[in-house]
Amino acid sequence: MKNVSPTTRFILIVEFIVAIYMLIALTTSEYESFRVERYIEEFEQRNQEIAVENTELKDQYEYFTSPEYQEKIAKQNFGLVRPGEEVLIIPESSTVSDEEEYQNKLISERERFYRDLNVPLKWWYFFFGDV
């Protein structure tokens, strides 16, 4: 490289510095573009979520403001009926037979009897049983 003039060296150094600067500027620009794209994607996704939520809330609002719902609540909570309607009260069907109910009653009475005893009598019944 002895044959290279100082002017040529200077021009090569300046070109090298300009190339590095352009590479850094391009990289920075691409990174900023990537960040903006990601930011836009996040907001588009959030917009879609909000749109779905708004649709659900709109449907709920329409349901709760419908005359059918208001009538249902009036009947359910306030016992109101329309003229000519009759209210039927259907009792719950018991799944326990009469015999089971009688046995359960005997057991609860026995438990109550032992619970109401004083401590010495409880020990007596524990050791000697029902005499």
C-alpha positions in Angstrom: 0.0 0.0 0.0 2.9 2.3 -0.4 1.7 3.4 -3.8 -1.6 4.8 -2.5 -1.6 8.6 -2.2 -2.8 10.3 0.9 -5.8 11.7 -0.9 -6.9 8.3 -1.9 -6.5 7.0 1.7 -8.5 10.0 3.0 -11.3 9.3 0.5 -11.3 5.5 1.4 -11.5 6.3 5.1 -14.4 8.8 4.5 -16.2 6.2 2.4 -15.7 3.6 5.1 -17.1 5.9 7.8 -20.1 6.9 5.6 -20.8 3.2 4.9 -20.7 2.4 8.6 -23.0 5.4 9.3 -25.5 4.2 6.7 -25.4 0.7 8.1 -26.2 1.9 11.6 -28.9 4.3 10.3 -30.5 1.4 8.3 -30.4 -1.0 11.3 -31.9 1.6 13.6 -34.6 2.4 11.1 -35.5 -1.3 10.6 -35.6 -1.8 14.4 -38.0 1.2 14.8 -40.1 -0.1 12.0 -40.3 -3.5 13.7 -41.3 -1.8 17.0 -44.1 0.2 15.3 -45.4 -2.9 13.5 -45.5 -4.8 16.8 -47.3 -1.9 18.4 -49.9 -1.8 15.7 -50.5 -5.6 15.9 -51.0 -5.3 19.7 -53.5 -2.6 19.3 -55.3 -4.4 16.5 -55.6 -7.4 18.7 -56.8 -5.3 21.6 -59.4 -3.7 19.2 -60.7 -7.1 18.2 -61.0 -8.1 21.9 -62.9 -4.9 22.7 -65.2 -5.4 19.7 -66.1 -8.9 21.0 -66.6 -7.5 24.5 -68.8 -4.7 23.1 -70.9 -7.2 21.2 -71.4 -9.3 24.3 -72.3 -6.3 26.4 -74.7 -5.1 23.7 -76.4 -8.5 23.7 -76.7 -8.4 27.5 -78.1 -4.9 27.4 -80.7 -5.9 24.8 -81.7 -9.0 26.9 -81.9 -7.1 30.2 -84.0 -4.3 28.6 -86.4 -6.6 26.8 -90.0 -6.7 28.0 -89.8 -10.5 28.4 -86.9 -10.2 30.9 -88.7 -7.4 32.8 -91.9 -9.5 33.0 -89.9 -12.5 34.2 -88.2 -10.4 37.0 -91.6 -8.9 38.0 -93.1 -12.3 38.3 -90.1 -13.9 40.0 -89.2 -11.2 42.5 -92.4 -9.4 43.2 -95.0 -12.2 42.6 -96.8 -10.1 40.0 -99.1 -11.8 37.5 -101.0 -10.7 34.4 -104.8 -10.5 34.6 -106.2 -14.0 34.1 -103.0 -15.8 34.9 -102.9 -18.3 37.8 -99.9 -19.1 40.0 -99.2 -22.7 40.6 -96.8 -23.7 43.4 -95.4 -27.1 42.8 -93.9 -28.7 45.9 -90.6 -30.4 45.7 -91.0 -34.2 45.5 -89.5 -35.9 48.4 -86.9 -38.5 47.5 -87.0 -40.0 51.0 -89.5 -42.7 51.7 -91.7 -42.6 54.8 -89.7 -45.4 56.5 -86.4 -43.5 55.8 -87.9 -40.3 57.2 -89.0 -42.2 60.3 -85.6 -43.7 60.8 -83.9 -40.3 60.4 -86.3 -38.9 62.9 -85.4 -41.6 65.5 -81.7 -41.1 64.9 -82.0 -37.3 65.4 -84.0 -37.8 68.6 -81.5 -40.2 69.9 -78.6 -37.8 69.1 -80.5 -35.0 70.8 -81.1 -37.2 73.9 -77.3 -38.1 74.2 -76.3 -34.5 73.5 -78.5 -33.2 76.3 -77.1 -35.6 78.9 -74.6 -34.4 81.5 -71.1 -35.8 81.3 -71.3 -38.5 84.0 -74.4 -40.0 82.4 -72.7 -39.9 79.0 -69.7 -42.0 80.4 -72.2 -44.4 82.0 -73.9 -45.0 78.7 -70.5 -45.3 77.0 -69.3 -48.0 79.3 -72.5 -49.9 80.1 -74.7 -49.1 77.1 -78.4 -48.6 77.2 -79.7 -50.4 80.3 
